[in-house]
Amino acid sequence: MTSKQRAYLKSLASTLDPVFQIGKSSLTPEFVKAIDEAFNTKELLKITVLKNCMDDPGEIAQMIAERTHSQVVQVIGKKIVLYKPDKKNPKIILPKEKA
C-alpha cells in the first residue's frame, strides 16, 4: 500500500464510528471471527481499544491484520483502522500507484 493510498483510506476513516471495542479480555478467537465477518459487509473498519485493555494497540492491530488477512491503515492512540478490499466488487477504489 502506497502512502497516497493510506492517506486516502485515513481520510475515509476519519468520518467512521468505531464498530468494535476491545476490552480487558483483549483478543479472543470469537472477537477475531466477528471482525472477519464484518469485512463481508465493510471494507474499512475502525476499532477502539478501551482503557481497561493492557495490550499495546499496535500489536493488537498487527495480530488482527494477520488473522483476518487485512491491512493496518493506522493506529492512533487507542484507535485502529483496518482495510480489507472486497474481492468480488470493491466499494473503495484506491488511487493508482505511479509506475
C-alpha positions as a Markdown table, in Angstrom:
| # | Residue | x | y | z |
|---|---|---|---|---|
| 1 | Met | 0.0 | 0.0 | 0.0 |
| 2 | Thr | 1.4 | 3.4 | -1.0 |
| 3 | Ser | 1.4 | 6.4 | 1.2 |
| 4 | Lys | -1.1 | 8.1 | -1.1 |
| 5 | Gln | -3.5 | 5.1 | -0.8 |
| 6 | Arg | -3.0 | 5.1 | 3.0 |
| 7 | Ala | -3.8 | 8.8 | 3.2 |
| 8 | Tyr | -6.9 | 8.3 | 1.1 |
| 9 | Leu | -8.1 | 5.5 | 3.5 |
| 10 | Lys | -7.3 | 7.6 | 6.5 |
| 11 | Ser | -9.5 | 10.4 | 5.1 |
| 12 | Leu | -12.4 | 8.0 | 4.7 |
| 13 | Ala | -11.9 | 6.5 | 8.2 |
| 14 | Ser | -12.0 | 9.9 | 9.8 |
| 15 | Thr | -15.8 | 10.0 | 9.4 |
| 16 | Leu | -16.3 | 6.4 | 10.6 |
| 17 | Asp | -17.6 | 5.4 | 14.0 |
| 18 | Pro | -15.8 | 2.5 | 15.8 |
| 19 | Val | -17.5 | -0.8 | 15.0 |
| 20 | Phe | -15.8 | -2.8 | 17.7 |
| 21 | Gln | -14.3 | -2.2 | 21.2 |
| 22 | Ile | -11.5 | -4.3 | 22.6 |
| 23 | Gly | -11.8 | -4.6 | 26.4 |
| 24 | Lys | -9.9 | -6.4 | 29.2 |
| 25 | Ser | -10.3 | -9.8 | 27.7 |
| 26 | Ser | -8.2 | -8.4 | 24.8 |
| 27 | Leu | -8.2 | -10.5 | 21.6 |
| 28 | Thr | -10.2 | -13.7 | 21.7 |
| 29 | Pro | -10.8 | -16.1 | 18.7 |
| 30 | Glu | -14.5 | -15.1 | 18.8 |
| 31 | Phe | -13.6 | -11.4 | 18.5 |
| 32 | Val | -11.3 | -12.0 | 15.5 |
| 33 | Lys | -14.1 | -14.1 | 13.9 |
| 34 | Ala | -16.6 | -11.2 | 14.4 |
| 35 | Ile | -14.1 | -8.8 | 12.8 |
| 36 | Asp | -13.5 | -11.1 | 9.9 |
| 37 | Glu | -17.3 | -11.4 | 9.3 |
| 38 | Ala | -17.7 | -7.6 | 9.5 |
| 39 | Phe | -15.3 | -7.4 | 6.5 |
| 40 | Asn | -18.0 | -9.2 | 4.5 |
| 41 | Thr | -20.1 | -6.0 | 4.5 |
| 42 | Lys | -17.5 | -3.3 | 5.1 |
| 43 | Glu | -14.0 | -2.8 | 3.7 |
| 44 | Leu | -12.8 | -0.2 | 6.2 |
| 45 | Leu | -13.2 | -0.8 | 10.0 |
| 46 | Lys | -12.4 | 1.3 | 13.0 |
| 47 | Ile | -11.8 | -0.4 | 16.3 |
| 48 | Thr | -11.4 | 1.2 | 19.7 |
| 49 | Val | -9.1 | -0.3 | 22.4 |
| 50 | Leu | -10.6 | 0.5 | 25.8 |
| 51 | Lys | -8.6 | 1.8 | 28.7 |
| 52 | Asn | -9.0 | -1.5 | 30.6 |
| 53 | Cys | -7.1 | -3.4 | 27.9 |
| 54 | Met | -3.5 | -3.6 | 28.9 |
| 55 | Asp | -2.2 | -4.8 | 25.5 |
| 56 | Asp | -0.4 | -2.5 | 23.0 |
| 57 | Pro | -2.9 | -1.2 | 20.3 |
| 58 | Gly | -0.1 | -1.5 | 17.7 |
| 59 | Glu | 0.4 | -5.2 | 18.5 |
| 60 | Ile | -3.3 | -5.9 | 18.6 |
| 61 | Ala | -3.7 | -4.2 | 15.2 |
| 62 | Gln | -0.9 | -6.4 | 13.7 |
| 63 | Met | -2.4 | -9.6 | 15.2 |
| 64 | Ile | -5.9 | -8.8 | 13.8 |
| 65 | Ala | -4.5 | -7.9 | 10.4 |
| 66 | Glu | -2.6 | -11.2 | 10.2 |
| 67 | Arg | -5.6 | -13.3 | 11.3 |
| 68 | Thr | -8.1 | -11.6 | 9.1 |
| 69 | His | -5.8 | -11.1 | 6.1 |
| 70 | Ser | -6.4 | -7.3 | 6.2 |
| 71 | Gln | -4.1 | -4.3 | 6.3 |
| 72 | Val | -3.4 | -1.9 | 9.1 |
| 73 | Val | -4.2 | 1.6 | 7.8 |
| 74 | Gln | -3.3 | 3.4 | 11.0 |
| 75 | Val | -3.1 | 3.2 | 14.8 |
| 76 | Ile | -3.5 | 6.5 | 16.6 |
| 77 | Gly | -3.6 | 6.3 | 20.4 |
| 78 | Lys | -6.3 | 3.6 | 21.1 |
| 79 | Lys | -8.0 | 3.7 | 17.7 |
| 80 | Ile | -7.2 | 1.1 | 15.0 |
| 81 | Val | -8.2 | 1.4 | 11.3 |
| 82 | Leu | -8.1 | -1.8 | 9.2 |
| 83 | Tyr | -8.7 | -2.2 | 5.4 |
| 84 | Lys | -9.6 | -5.4 | 3.5 |
| 85 | Pro | -10.8 | -5.0 | -0.1 |
| 86 | Asp | -13.8 | -6.9 | -1.3 |
| 87 | Lys | -12.6 | -9.4 | -3.8 |
| 88 | Lys | -15.8 | -9.6 | -5.9 |
| 89 | Asn | -16.9 | -5.9 | -6.0 |
| 90 | Pro | -14.7 | -3.4 | -4.1 |
| 91 | Lys | -16.6 | -0.4 | -2.9 |
| 92 | Ile | -13.5 | 1.6 | -2.2 |
| 93 | Ile | -11.3 | 2.4 | -5.2 |
| 94 | Leu | -7.8 | 3.2 | -4.2 |
| 95 | Pro | -5.7 | 5.8 | -6.1 |
| 96 | Lys | -3.4 | 4.1 | -8.6 |
| 97 | Glu | 0.3 | 3.7 | -8.0 |
| 98 | Lys | 2.6 | 5.6 | -10.3 |
| 99 | Ala | 4.8 | 3.5 | -12.5 |
